[in-house]
Amino acid sequence: SDVYKRQVSTQSTWGDYKYELKYLMRDKEQALVEHKPVSPRTTYLRWVFLGLACFILFGNYYSFDNPQALQDAYEKEMGMQDLQFNVLYSVYSIPNTILPLIGGYIIDCLGVRVGIFVFSVIIAIGQGVFTIGSYWKSYQVMIAGRVIFGLGGECLTVAQSAIVPMWFLGKELALAMGFNLTVARGGSSLNSFVTPWVYNETGSLGHPAFISFILCLVSIISGLLTNLLDLKADEAEGKKDKKALSDTDRVSMKDIRYFPSSFWALVGLCIFIYGAFFPFMNIANKFLIKRFGFDEKEAGKLLMIVYLSSAVFSPPIGILVDNIGHRVKLMLFSYIFLFTAHIYCAIVPNSDEPNYWAILPLCCIGIFYSIFVTIIWPSIALIVDTKYLGTAYGLTTAVQNSGMALFPLIVGYLHDTFIDDGKAGYFWVSIFLIVMAIFGFLFTVLLLFFEIKSDGPLEKVQKITIDEEEPIKSVSLQES
């Protein structure tokens, strides 16, 4: 437990009354004795901070999935093929093969607050341009908007992922990241429902995109409030402005050679697992229409299952991981759901009528994703020195996006090439996703090997230990 209780009894000079003083945490004790302000990071305000931090990504996630919710409509109204449609996702990822490295370096050197604001504004600008392109039905303008959107999207995720552990490292970190995923994926879920509904009501491709733009503005406000609370916490702890860090505290890219083997295995599995998840989600709306016989609106409702599953399961999974450890073993267990989903999608026959067995693979993918993401990103904070978190998250995101720039194009090419395969062009798409899952599984096995060999932290329970005679220690990891 992170709760430290100490009882001090004092005798009154005018009576036999005893006064009992209880100090719930060591830094609070010091603050009371020395009259120093209590850091918000040790109070309930850290949960307020988490709520605000989660909404930083809400507009980003909602807008990222905007095209997917209307894939069939975009292709029909603008004469696109699947390959052209998937370019809307690849151009988002292409700049992010480099940018998160720069963003991570900025975060390590300057702090996260400026980055959160700048990247949030870039996302809003990109979504604004995409909205204009949707109104004009201009493919080129839409591409430009997605490129601009991508310039901020992953860097914002890096910044947000780096700031949350500062408030929760050693204190329910997996739970905090689970809530973060819940709210962010709530944006994706809401998009799957709202965007097709708005399109059906208005007949306009631009109106749904404009709603996304408004939500991006809401995320900017949330980021400003988060920055304000984080600044107050730094002031209470007596920390200097991040811009005043000395050269010895700055991160050089040569420091990545000190990252442990577990980190590189984790990066590898990220590439392939995201390759097995996002290329499917990018085309999932049309996939449900062509393979399971749903219309656009019903397909959007069903896709909420994936995001709601991850939203519902992520917090309890976070609690479970915080209390039992075994992070890599849980990830290995989650592959049961991923393989079940993709194999089912490969073999199920086409249906002209709504086939509600589609709920099975969607639930499986949602459960897998909730386990995977709740574990994977907090794991980086456990195996990499806190000083280098920005660079670690940035490097992971950059390498992941190198795959995400390529994989959607492969999926689009396979669909257009094998359109007459008897599965509406999706049989070889499913086979490709299964292959991605197999590679991800192998990298996860490699990660477990490295963790066992080095007695690493991922299979252990994360706890804070406090000595009554000495100040609070840093986070220690105990065997589960």
Residue, then its C-alpha position, 0 to 999 in steps of 0.5 A: s500500500d502507498v499509505y503510511k500511517r504513523q501515530v504520535s502521542t503528546q501530553s498536554t501541559w494542562g491536562d492528561y489529554k492525549y492528542e493523536l496525529k495521523y499522517l497518511m503519507r510521508d510527504k504530507e507529514q513533512a508538509l504539515v511539520e515544515h508548513k510546505p504545500v502538499s503536492p496535488r499528485t498525492t491527493y484526490l486531485r490526481w484523479v481530477f488530473l486523470g479525467l482531464a488528461c483522458f479528454i486530451l485524446f478524446g477529439n483525436y481518437y474520435s477524428f482519427d476514425n472519422p473516415q472508417a465510419l463512412q467508408d462505403a459513403y466516401e467510396k460511392e460519392m467520390g469514386m474511391q477504391d479501397l486502396q485509395f481509401n486506405v491512403l487516408y490512414s497511411v498518410y497519417s502514419i507516414p510523418n509519424t515514422i519520424l515525428p514522435l522521435i522529435g516529439g519525444y526529445i522535446i518532451d524530455c528536454l522541455g517538458v510535456r505542457v508546451g507539447i500538449f498544447v501545440f500538438s492539440v492545435i495542430i490536430a484541430i487544424g488538420q481536422g478542420v482542413f479534412t472537414i473542408g475537403s469533405y464538404w468539397k468532396s476533394y480527395q486532395v484536400m482531405i489527404a492534406g488534412r489527414v497529413i496535418f492531423g498526423l503531424g500532431g496526432e501521435c506526438l500528442t499521444v506521446a506527450q499524454s502518455a509521458i505525463v500520466p506516469m508522473w502522477f501515477l508511477g507506483k500508484e495504480l499506473a495500469l488502472a490509470m492507463g486503463f481509464n485513459l484508454t476507456v475515455a479515449r476509445g469512448g471517442s472512437s465508439l461515439n464516432s462509430f455511432v454518431t457519424p453514420w447517423v449524422y450522415n444519414e440525417t443530413g446526406s452530407l459528408g462534411h457535417p460529421a467531420f465538422i462535429s469532429f472538429i468541434l471535439c478537437l477544440v474541446s480537447i484543446i481546452s482539456g489540455l490547457l486545464t491539465n497543463l495548469l494543474d500539472l504546473k501547480a503540482d510542480e510549484a508545490e513540489g518546488k520543481k524548476d521549469k522544465k526549460a531550465l534543465s541542465d545539459t546532463d539531464r537532457v536526452s540524447m538519442k544515443d541513450i537508446r542503446y541503454f534500453p533493455s532487451s525487453f524494450w526492443a521485444l515490446v517494440g516489435l510486438c507493438i508493430f505487428i499487434y497494431g498491424a493486426f488490429f488497426p488495418f481491420m478497424n479501418i475497414a470494419n464498417k464496410f467489412l460488416i456491410k459486405r460480409f455480414g449484411f448490415d447497412e451503414k448505420e447498423a454497422g456503426k452501432l455494432l462497431m461500438i462493441v469493440y470500443l465499448s468492450s475495451a472501455v468496460f474491461s480496461p479498468p478492471i484489467g488495470i486493477l488486476v495487473d496492479n495487484i497480480g503482475h504477470r503482464v506478459k502472460l496476460m498478453l499471451f492469454s489475450y491472443i486467444f481472442l485475437f486469433t478467434a476473431h480473425i480466423y472466424c472472419a476468414i471462414v464465415p460465409n457472406s450473408d445478404e441478411p444481417n448476421y448477428w454472429a458478427i458480434l462474436p469477432l467484435c467482442c473478441i477483438g475488443i477484449f483482446y485490445s483492452i488487455f493489450v493496450t492496458i498492459i503495453w504502454p504502462s510496461i514501457a514506464l516500468i522497464v525504461d528509466t523515467k528520465y527517458l520516458g519521452t524518448a521511449y514512447g516516441l521511439t515505440t510510436a515511430v516504429q509502430n507507425s512505420g508499420m501502420a503506414l504500410f499495412p493499410l496499403i497492403v490491406g487495400y491492395l489485397h481487397d482490390t486484387f482479390i475482390d472476386d475471392g468469394k468473400a467480398g475481397y476479404f479472405w486474403v485480408s483476413i489471412f494477412l491479419i492472422v499472419m500479423a497476429i502470429f508475428g506479434f505472438l512470437f515477439t510476446v514470447l520473446l518478451l517473456f523470455f527476456e523478462i524471465k532471464s533478467d528478472g525484469p519488472l513486468e511479471k511482478v507486482q508494483k508496490i510502494t515501500i515506505d520506511e518509518e525511519e527514512p523518507i519515501k523510497s522510489v517504487s519497488l517491485q515485489e514478486s507476485 
